[in-house]
């Protein structure tokens, strides 16, 4: 329960202090963690070496430090939802929104593909506070009390969370894993078939069934299920990336990725996924300190 009570204490601090001060405290906490438990971030270092293959260790250390500081800012954004969530839209700058709204207008549902990058929490909350309705497929955190607290804060801002209990899937037998995964996917299908939108990250292979797709020049296990679901249901696929711009959020809606329902589905899904990953690569190279994946990506890749 320590993470839960730590989170509750963080909410109290965030509620009492200005955002600038909270971010400064978050920076100090990130620096302290990096000094106290540096090996906990070995996977992050390895991921960033793939992004910056020519970087020396001094640059990698600098990028890792900025990355962890930005990650604490993201958690502060989450903690703010329970007290200052209504202020989020004033921080949001949206580019090319028509790419998303035109897809929504067709009424077939929209899969918003994104990644653990920038200000994804603040961006999603801002959109829903403004009246948009976008669900989120999210991993169940441990302890469950922490997850329920975060879900409750998101729910107050209109964010519907579709939970997927990755820990239960990994610790249970095959039948348990299938049952838990199927329950989450049924809710995703239901959302899309009702014409809704759902945001899904593609840069973490949560349940270990990702397909090896080239990412920064090397095969990485990528969860292609969300793309497959979009093709199966006829939903639009719109990549959205949420950049952190100091205390503001720059949301970029990229053009819808067209696909053919007549082409072999497996090959079409992989083609679409590669196009999405190319957008991700450009964004990550631009701001590697904003890409927050603390688990090994390429180290977990399966041989093709």
RANORHU-V700385 format. One record per helix or strand of 3 or more residues. SS is the DSSP state (alpha for helix, beta for strand). FROM is the first residue (numbers start at 1). TO is the last residue. Records with the same first field share a line. If there is no record, write none. Layout:
SS: FROM-TO ; FROM-TO
//
This chain:
alpha: 2-16 ; 19-36 ; 38-51 ; 57-91 ; 98-105 ; 120-129 ; 144-156 ; 166-171 ; 174-193 ; 225-233 ; 265-286 ; 288-290 ; 298-300
beta: 92-95 ; 110-114 ; 134-139 ; 161-164 ; 197-201 ; 211-215 ; 218-222 ; 236-245 ; 248-253
//
